[in-house]
Amino acid sequence: MLLVPAAQLFGLAIGPVAASLLIDGKDFRPVPEFAAASAAASVVLLGLFVLIARRRRAIA
């Protein structure tokens, strides 16, 4: 629980930095694709964490 704010701050900091690496001159088309991939990865990770938490509760 204590690492959640740190993870949120890390995500807020790393997102724009990673997106800026995809911009080449005036071509910014990869940025929305990166944003969509990041959102999809977040949903997948959230689902994975929920499944792990449920399994741990079932075992205990």
mmCIF file as gemmi writes it, N, C-alpha and C atoms, coordinates in Angstrom:
data_model
loop_
_atom_site.group_PDB
_atom_site.id
_atom_site.type_symbol
_atom_site.label_atom_id
_atom_site.label_alt_id
_atom_site.label_comp_id
_atom_site.label_asym_id
_atom_site.label_entity_id
_atom_site.label_seq_id
_atom_site.pdbx_PDB_ins_code
_atom_site.Cartn_x
_atom_site.Cartn_y
_atom_site.Cartn_z
_atom_site.occupancy
_atom_site.B_iso_or_equiv
_atom_site.pdbx_formal_charge
_atom_site.auth_seq_id
_atom_site.auth_asym_id
_atom_site.pdbx_PDB_model_num
ATOM 1 N N . MET Axp A 1 ? 0.807 -1.193 0 1 0 ? 1 A 1
ATOM 2 C CA . MET Axp A 1 ? 0 0 0 1 0 ? 1 A 1
ATOM 3 C C . MET Axp A 1 ? 0.857 1.267 0 1 0 ? 1 A 1
ATOM 4 N N . LEU Axp A 2 ? 1.991 1.227 0.637 1 0 ? 2 A 1
ATOM 5 C CA . LEU Axp A 2 ? 2.817 2.425 0.718 1 0 ? 2 A 1
ATOM 6 C C . LEU Axp A 2 ? 3.504 2.753 -0.603 1 0 ? 2 A 1
ATOM 7 N N . LEU Axp A 3 ? 3.62 1.771 -1.494 1 0 ? 3 A 1
ATOM 8 C CA . LEU Axp A 3 ? 4.31 2.015 -2.754 1 0 ? 3 A 1
ATOM 9 C C . LEU Axp A 3 ? 3.395 2.552 -3.846 1 0 ? 3 A 1
ATOM 10 N N . VAL Axp A 4 ? 2.095 2.584 -3.613 1 0 ? 4 A 1
ATOM 11 C CA . VAL Axp A 4 ? 1.163 3.047 -4.638 1 0 ? 4 A 1
ATOM 12 C C . VAL Axp A 4 ? 1.431 4.493 -5.031 1 0 ? 4 A 1
ATOM 13 N N . PRO Axp A 5 ? 1.568 5.44 -4.101 1 0 ? 5 A 1
ATOM 14 C CA . PRO Axp A 5 ? 1.858 6.811 -4.533 1 0 ? 5 A 1
ATOM 15 C C . PRO Axp A 5 ? 3.175 6.918 -5.302 1 0 ? 5 A 1
ATOM 16 N N . ALA Axp A 6 ? 4.17 6.161 -4.901 1 0 ? 6 A 1
ATOM 17 C CA . ALA Axp A 6 ? 5.45 6.189 -5.607 1 0 ? 6 A 1
ATOM 18 C C . ALA Axp A 6 ? 5.294 5.658 -7.023 1 0 ? 6 A 1
ATOM 19 N N . ALA Axp A 7 ? 4.508 4.596 -7.192 1 0 ? 7 A 1
ATOM 20 C CA . ALA Axp A 7 ? 4.281 4.041 -8.526 1 0 ? 7 A 1
ATOM 21 C C . ALA Axp A 7 ? 3.511 5.02 -9.399 1 0 ? 7 A 1
ATOM 22 N N . GLN Axp A 8 ? 2.551 5.724 -8.811 1 0 ? 8 A 1
ATOM 23 C CA . GLN Axp A 8 ? 1.792 6.712 -9.572 1 0 ? 8 A 1
ATOM 24 C C . GLN Axp A 8 ? 2.693 7.862 -10.016 1 0 ? 8 A 1
ATOM 25 N N . LEU Axp A 9 ? 3.541 8.336 -9.139 1 0 ? 9 A 1
ATOM 26 C CA . LEU Axp A 9 ? 4.458 9.411 -9.507 1 0 ? 9 A 1
ATOM 27 C C . LEU Axp A 9 ? 5.442 8.955 -10.572 1 0 ? 9 A 1
ATOM 28 N N . PHE Axp A 10 ? 5.907 7.725 -10.467 1 0 ? 10 A 1
ATOM 29 C CA . PHE Axp A 10 ? 6.819 7.188 -11.473 1 0 ? 10 A 1
ATOM 30 C C . PHE Axp A 10 ? 6.129 7.118 -12.832 1 0 ? 10 A 1
ATOM 31 N N . GLY Axp A 11 ? 4.88 6.663 -12.844 1 0 ? 11 A 1
ATOM 32 C CA . GLY Axp A 11 ? 4.139 6.59 -14.094 1 0 ? 11 A 1
ATOM 33 C C . GLY Axp A 11 ? 3.89 7.954 -14.7 1 0 ? 11 A 1
ATOM 34 N N . LEU Axp A 12 ? 3.569 8.924 -13.85 1 0 ? 12 A 1
ATOM 35 C CA . LEU Axp A 12 ? 3.357 10.281 -14.346 1 0 ? 12 A 1
ATOM 36 C C . LEU Axp A 12 ? 4.639 10.883 -14.907 1 0 ? 12 A 1
ATOM 37 N N . ALA Axp A 13 ? 5.771 10.5 -14.368 1 0 ? 13 A 1
ATOM 38 C CA . ALA Axp A 13 ? 7.043 11.048 -14.834 1 0 ? 13 A 1
ATOM 39 C C . ALA Axp A 13 ? 7.558 10.323 -16.071 1 0 ? 13 A 1
ATOM 40 N N . ILE Axp A 14 ? 7.409 9.003 -16.102 1 0 ? 14 A 1
ATOM 41 C CA . ILE Axp A 14 ? 8.001 8.226 -17.188 1 0 ? 14 A 1
ATOM 42 C C . ILE Axp A 14 ? 7.168 8.289 -18.465 1 0 ? 14 A 1
ATOM 43 N N . GLY Axp A 15 ? 5.849 8.496 -18.341 1 0 ? 15 A 1
ATOM 44 C CA . GLY Axp A 15 ? 4.987 8.541 -19.523 1 0 ? 15 A 1
ATOM 45 C C . GLY Axp A 15 ? 5.375 9.618 -20.523 1 0 ? 15 A 1
ATOM 46 N N . PRO Axp A 16 ? 5.442 10.875 -20.107 1 0 ? 16 A 1
ATOM 47 C CA . PRO Axp A 16 ? 5.842 11.923 -21.053 1 0 ? 16 A 1
ATOM 48 C C . PRO Axp A 16 ? 7.27 11.756 -21.573 1 0 ? 16 A 1
ATOM 49 N N . VAL Axp A 17 ? 8.152 11.257 -20.737 1 0 ? 17 A 1
ATOM 50 C CA . VAL Axp A 17 ? 9.532 11.05 -21.187 1 0 ? 17 A 1
ATOM 51 C C . VAL Axp A 17 ? 9.567 9.989 -22.277 1 0 ? 17 A 1
ATOM 52 N N . ALA Axp A 18 ? 8.876 8.876 -22.059 1 0 ? 18 A 1
ATOM 53 C CA . ALA Axp A 18 ? 8.851 7.812 -23.065 1 0 ? 18 A 1
ATOM 54 C C . ALA Axp A 18 ? 8.155 8.275 -24.341 1 0 ? 18 A 1
ATOM 55 N N . ALA Axp A 19 ? 7.071 9.022 -24.202 1 0 ? 19 A 1
ATOM 56 C CA . ALA Axp A 19 ? 6.365 9.521 -25.383 1 0 ? 19 A 1
ATOM 57 C C . ALA Axp A 19 ? 7.224 10.511 -26.163 1 0 ? 19 A 1
ATOM 58 N N . SER Axp A 20 ? 7.998 11.315 -25.463 1 0 ? 20 A 1
ATOM 59 C CA . SER Axp A 20 ? 8.838 12.286 -26.163 1 0 ? 20 A 1
ATOM 60 C C . SER Axp A 20 ? 9.93 11.607 -26.974 1 0 ? 20 A 1
ATOM 61 N N . LEU Axp A 21 ? 10.326 10.419 -26.576 1 0 ? 21 A 1
ATOM 62 C CA . LEU Axp A 21 ? 11.325 9.685 -27.356 1 0 ? 21 A 1
ATOM 63 C C . LEU Axp A 21 ? 10.761 9.205 -28.686 1 0 ? 21 A 1
ATOM 64 N N . LEU Axp A 22 ? 9.441 9.107 -28.785 1 0 ? 22 A 1
ATOM 65 C CA . LEU Axp A 22 ? 8.808 8.646 -30.015 1 0 ? 22 A 1
ATOM 66 C C . LEU Axp A 22 ? 8.574 9.766 -31.021 1 0 ? 22 A 1
ATOM 67 N N . ILE Axp A 23 ? 8.685 11.014 -30.592 1 0 ? 23 A 1
ATOM 68 C CA . ILE Axp A 23 ? 8.43 12.149 -31.476 1 0 ? 23 A 1
ATOM 69 C C . ILE Axp A 23 ? 9.677 12.437 -32.294 1 0 ? 23 A 1
ATOM 70 N N . ASP Axp A 24 ? 9.477 12.485 -33.608 1 0 ? 24 A 1
ATOM 71 C CA . ASP Axp A 24 ? 10.591 12.749 -34.522 1 0 ? 24 A 1
ATOM 72 C C . ASP Axp A 24 ? 10.236 13.98 -35.35 1 0 ? 24 A 1
ATOM 73 N N . GLY Axp A 25 ? 10.765 15.106 -34.977 1 0 ? 25 A 1
ATOM 74 C CA . GLY Axp A 25 ? 10.439 16.337 -35.687 1 0 ? 25 A 1
ATOM 75 C C . GLY Axp A 25 ? 8.985 16.711 -35.466 1 0 ? 25 A 1
ATOM 76 N N . LYS Axp A 26 ? 8.231 16.745 -36.547 1 0 ? 26 A 1
ATOM 77 C CA . LYS Axp A 26 ? 6.814 17.081 -36.45 1 0 ? 26 A 1
ATOM 78 C C . LYS Axp A 26 ? 5.935 15.838 -36.516 1 0 ? 26 A 1
ATOM 79 N N . ASP Axp A 27 ? 6.54 14.669 -36.584 1 0 ? 27 A 1
ATOM 80 C CA . ASP Axp A 27 ? 5.787 13.416 -36.655 1 0 ? 27 A 1
ATOM 81 C C . ASP Axp A 27 ? 5.515 12.917 -35.237 1 0 ? 27 A 1
ATOM 82 N N . PHE Axp A 28 ? 4.283 13.06 -34.798 1 0 ? 28 A 1
ATOM 83 C CA . PHE Axp A 28 ? 3.897 12.644 -33.452 1 0 ? 28 A 1
ATOM 84 C C . PHE Axp A 28 ? 2.889 11.507 -33.488 1 0 ? 28 A 1
ATOM 85 N N . ARG Axp A 29 ? 2.715 10.843 -34.622 1 0 ? 29 A 1
ATOM 86 C CA . ARG Axp A 29 ? 1.718 9.777 -34.753 1 0 ? 29 A 1
ATOM 87 C C . ARG Axp A 29 ? 1.93 8.595 -33.817 1 0 ? 29 A 1
ATOM 88 N N . PRO Axp A 30 ? 3.148 8.217 -33.442 1 0 ? 30 A 1
ATOM 89 C CA . PRO Axp A 30 ? 3.303 7.07 -32.53 1 0 ? 30 A 1
ATOM 90 C C . PRO Axp A 30 ? 2.842 7.349 -31.094 1 0 ? 30 A 1
ATOM 91 N N . VAL Axp A 31 ? 2.671 8.605 -30.724 1 0 ? 31 A 1
ATOM 92 C CA . VAL Axp A 31 ? 2.331 8.935 -29.344 1 0 ? 31 A 1
ATOM 93 C C . VAL Axp A 31 ? 0.957 8.388 -28.936 1 0 ? 31 A 1
ATOM 94 N N . PRO Axp A 32 ? -0.12 8.554 -29.727 1 0 ? 32 A 1
ATOM 95 C CA . PRO Axp A 32 ? -1.404 7.957 -29.33 1 0 ? 32 A 1
ATOM 96 C C . PRO Axp A 32 ? -1.347 6.427 -29.246 1 0 ? 32 A 1
ATOM 97 N N . GLU Axp A 33 ? -0.566 5.813 -30.112 1 0 ? 33 A 1
ATOM 98 C CA . GLU Axp A 33 ? -0.405 4.355 -30.058 1 0 ? 33 A 1
ATOM 99 C C . GLU Axp A 33 ? 0.308 3.947 -28.763 1 0 ? 33 A 1
ATOM 100 N N . PHE Axp A 34 ? 1.295 4.727 -28.377 1 0 ? 34 A 1
ATOM 101 C CA . PHE Axp A 34 ? 1.994 4.47 -27.114 1 0 ? 34 A 1
ATOM 102 C C . PHE Axp A 34 ? 1.047 4.639 -25.933 1 0 ? 34 A 1
ATOM 103 N N . ALA Axp A 35 ? 0.212 5.676 -25.99 1 0 ? 35 A 1
ATOM 104 C CA . ALA Axp A 35 ? -0.75 5.913 -24.908 1 0 ? 35 A 1
ATOM 105 C C . ALA Axp A 35 ? -1.744 4.759 -24.818 1 0 ? 35 A 1
ATOM 106 N N . ALA Axp A 36 ? -2.224 4.277 -25.955 1 0 ? 36 A 1
ATOM 107 C CA . ALA Axp A 36 ? -3.166 3.153 -25.954 1 0 ? 36 A 1
ATOM 108 C C . ALA Axp A 36 ? -2.497 1.882 -25.439 1 0 ? 36 A 1
ATOM 109 N N . ALA Axp A 37 ? -1.26 1.647 -25.838 1 0 ? 37 A 1
ATOM 110 C CA . ALA Axp A 37 ? -0.54 0.471 -25.357 1 0 ? 37 A 1
ATOM 111 C C . ALA Axp A 37 ? -0.283 0.566 -23.855 1 0 ? 37 A 1
ATOM 112 N N . SER Axp A 38 ? 0.027 1.74 -23.37 1 0 ? 38 A 1
ATOM 113 C CA . SER Axp A 38 ? 0.241 1.929 -21.933 1 0 ? 38 A 1
ATOM 114 C C . SER Axp A 38 ? -1.041 1.689 -21.146 1 0 ? 38 A 1
ATOM 115 N N . ALA Axp A 39 ? -2.151 2.185 -21.662 1 0 ? 39 A 1
ATOM 116 C CA . ALA Axp A 39 ? -3.437 1.969 -21 1 0 ? 39 A 1
ATOM 117 C C . ALA Axp A 39 ? -3.8 0.489 -20.986 1 0 ? 39 A 1
ATOM 118 N N . ALA Axp A 40 ? -3.582 -0.188 -22.107 1 0 ? 40 A 1
ATOM 119 C CA . ALA Axp A 40 ? -3.872 -1.621 -22.175 1 0 ? 40 A 1
ATOM 120 C C . ALA Axp A 40 ? -2.986 -2.402 -21.206 1 0 ? 40 A 1
ATOM 121 N N . ALA Axp A 41 ? -1.715 -2.038 -21.133 1 0 ? 41 A 1
ATOM 122 C CA . ALA Axp A 41 ? -0.808 -2.71 -20.201 1 0 ? 41 A 1
ATOM 123 C C . ALA Axp A 41 ? -1.239 -2.479 -18.756 1 0 ? 41 A 1
ATOM 124 N N . SER Axp A 42 ? -1.723 -1.296 -18.452 1 0 ? 42 A 1
ATOM 125 C CA . SER Axp A 42 ? -2.199 -1.006 -17.095 1 0 ? 42 A 1
ATOM 126 C C . SER Axp A 42 ? -3.397 -1.867 -16.736 1 0 ? 42 A 1
ATOM 127 N N . VAL Axp A 43 ? -4.324 -2.024 -17.675 1 0 ? 43 A 1
ATOM 128 C CA . VAL Axp A 43 ? -5.513 -2.848 -17.431 1 0 ? 43 A 1
ATOM 129 C C . VAL Axp A 43 ? -5.116 -4.31 -17.233 1 0 ? 43 A 1
ATOM 130 N N . VAL Axp A 44 ? -4.2 -4.796 -18.053 1 0 ? 44 A 1
ATOM 131 C CA . VAL Axp A 44 ? -3.734 -6.184 -17.927 1 0 ? 44 A 1
ATOM 132 C C . VAL Axp A 44 ? -3.042 -6.398 -16.583 1 0 ? 44 A 1
ATOM 133 N N . LEU Axp A 45 ? -2.18 -5.48 -16.196 1 0 ? 45 A 1
ATOM 134 C CA . LEU Axp A 45 ? -1.494 -5.608 -14.918 1 0 ? 45 A 1
ATOM 135 C C . LEU Axp A 45 ? -2.458 -5.533 -13.744 1 0 ? 45 A 1
ATOM 136 N N . LEU Axp A 46 ? -3.446 -4.66 -13.829 1 0 ? 46 A 1
ATOM 137 C CA . LEU Axp A 46 ? -4.447 -4.57 -12.77 1 0 ? 46 A 1
ATOM 138 C C . LEU Axp A 46 ? -5.203 -5.889 -12.644 1 0 ? 46 A 1
ATOM 139 N N . GLY Axp A 47 ? -5.614 -6.46 -13.761 1 0 ? 47 A 1
ATOM 140 C CA . GLY Axp A 47 ? -6.296 -7.751 -13.736 1 0 ? 47 A 1
ATOM 141 C C . GLY Axp A 47 ? -5.424 -8.848 -13.159 1 0 ? 47 A 1
ATOM 142 N N . LEU Axp A 48 ? -4.153 -8.838 -13.51 1 0 ? 48 A 1
ATOM 143 C CA . LEU Axp A 48 ? -3.218 -9.829 -12.979 1 0 ? 48 A 1
ATOM 144 C C . LEU Axp A 48 ? -3.066 -9.69 -11.472 1 0 ? 48 A 1
ATOM 145 N N . PHE Axp A 49 ? -2.945 -8.47 -10.999 1 0 ? 49 A 1
ATOM 146 C CA . PHE Axp A 49 ? -2.8 -8.241 -9.563 1 0 ? 49 A 1
ATOM 147 C C . PHE Axp A 49 ? -4.057 -8.642 -8.799 1 0 ? 49 A 1
ATOM 148 N N . VAL Axp A 50 ? -5.218 -8.397 -9.382 1 0 ? 50 A 1
ATOM 149 C CA . VAL Axp A 50 ? -6.473 -8.795 -8.74 1 0 ? 50 A 1
ATOM 150 C C . VAL Axp A 50 ? -6.56 -10.319 -8.653 1 0 ? 50 A 1
ATOM 151 N N . LEU Axp A 51 ? -6.186 -11.005 -9.727 1 0 ? 51 A 1
ATOM 152 C CA . LEU Axp A 51 ? -6.204 -12.478 -9.704 1 0 ? 51 A 1
ATOM 153 C C . LEU Axp A 51 ? -5.242 -13.036 -8.659 1 0 ? 51 A 1
ATOM 154 N N . ILE Axp A 52 ? -4.067 -12.464 -8.571 1 0 ? 52 A 1
ATOM 155 C CA . ILE Axp A 52 ? -3.086 -12.925 -7.583 1 0 ? 52 A 1
ATOM 156 C C . ILE Axp A 52 ? -3.606 -12.694 -6.17 1 0 ? 52 A 1
ATOM 157 N N . ALA Axp A 53 ? -4.209 -11.531 -5.933 1 0 ? 53 A 1
ATOM 158 C CA . ALA Axp A 53 ? -4.745 -11.232 -4.602 1 0 ? 53 A 1
ATOM 159 C C . ALA Axp A 53 ? -5.873 -12.197 -4.238 1 0 ? 53 A 1
ATOM 160 N N . ARG Axp A 54 ? -6.728 -12.52 -5.197 1 0 ? 54 A 1
ATOM 161 C CA . ARG Axp A 54 ? -7.822 -13.461 -4.923 1 0 ? 54 A 1
ATOM 162 C C . ARG Axp A 54 ? -7.294 -14.852 -4.619 1 0 ? 54 A 1
ATOM 163 N N . ARG Axp A 55 ? -6.276 -15.285 -5.335 1 0 ? 55 A 1
ATOM 164 C CA . ARG Axp A 55 ? -5.693 -16.605 -5.086 1 0 ? 55 A 1
ATOM 165 C C . ARG Axp A 55 ? -5.041 -16.675 -3.713 1 0 ? 55 A 1
ATOM 166 N N . ARG Axp A 56 ? -4.384 -15.594 -3.323 1 0 ? 56 A 1
ATOM 167 C CA . ARG Axp A 56 ? -3.751 -15.577 -2.004 1 0 ? 56 A 1
ATOM 168 C C . ARG Axp A 56 ? -4.786 -15.64 -0.892 1 0 ? 56 A 1
ATOM 169 N N . ARG Axp A 57 ? -5.909 -14.957 -1.083 1 0 ? 57 A 1
ATOM 170 C CA . ARG Axp A 57 ? -6.971 -14.993 -0.088 1 0 ? 57 A 1
ATOM 171 C C . ARG Axp A 57 ? -7.612 -16.379 -0.024 1 0 ? 57 A 1
ATOM 172 N N . ALA Axp A 58 ? -7.747 -17.034 -1.167 1 0 ? 58 A 1
ATOM 173 C CA . ALA Axp A 58 ? -8.355 -18.369 -1.199 1 0 ? 58 A 1
ATOM 174 C C . ALA Axp A 58 ? -7.447 -19.388 -0.515 1 0 ? 58 A 1
ATOM 175 N N . ILE Axp A 59 ? -6.149 -19.224 -0.647 1 0 ? 59 A 1
ATOM 176 C CA . ILE Axp A 59 ? -5.196 -20.148 -0.035 1 0 ? 59 A 1
ATOM 177 C C . ILE Axp A 59 ? -5.165 -19.951 1.479 1 0 ? 59 A 1
ATOM 178 N N . ALA Axp A 60 ? -5.243 -18.708 1.911 1 0 ? 60 A 1
ATOM 179 C CA . ALA Axp A 60 ? -5.121 -18.395 3.343 1 0 ? 60 A 1
ATOM 180 C C . ALA Axp A 60 ? -6.327 -18.748 4.106 1 0 ? 60 A 1
